[in-house]
Amino acid sequence: MIQLLFAGRPTPHKGLSVLIESLQYLRDLQWELSIVGEVCKTDLDFIRGNANTAERITLYGPVGWNVVAEKMRGSDILIVPSNYETFGNVALEGMASGCVIVASKAGGLVEFVDEGKNGFLFNVGDSKGLAHAIRECIMNPLWLDTAKLKSIEQSKMYSWEIIVAKTLKLFESLISQ
């Protein structure tokens, strides 16, 4: 059983409704979805109104960072269907936890996902594109295992040590000019 995860705030720009809609195209596959964070009433009604998928979705509500980390470590795929995203911390945290990332082509998310290597990208708001990306992950378990390892490796490029070193190097080059 493939473990899917969504972690986010209850705002429309996080794209939970796109994820819920995409699950209708994946009813034939074996998956479970955990939703960490508060869910807005519209999304909650949509989840409850879809009997074909509702029984495979677990709502955890708002939880502490330790529970989020535990859920990430126990998940195969972290889904980030945002309409807009600045840096995409949740994607980076998921990668460091060994999740494959399926994310919308929004903001900083495109910087983390190496298409076909540690995850997949889809167009913002495209539930069919999201479903296709999730299907690709689920239908290729050997790829999924390899991609999880690549996610961990890719996340190391964003460690504090590396970011500080790159920032210092940039400052030094600017000062020397």
Secondary structure, DSSP 8 states (H G I E B T S, - for coil): -EEEEEE--S-GGG-HHHHHHHGGGGTTS-EEEEEEB---HHHHHHHHT-HHHHTTEEEEES--HHHHHHHHHT-SEEEE--S--SS-HHHHHHHHTT-EEEEES-TTHHHH--BTTTEEEE-TT-HHHHHHHHHHHHH-HHHHHHHHHHHHHHHGGGSHHHHHHHHHHHHHHHHH-
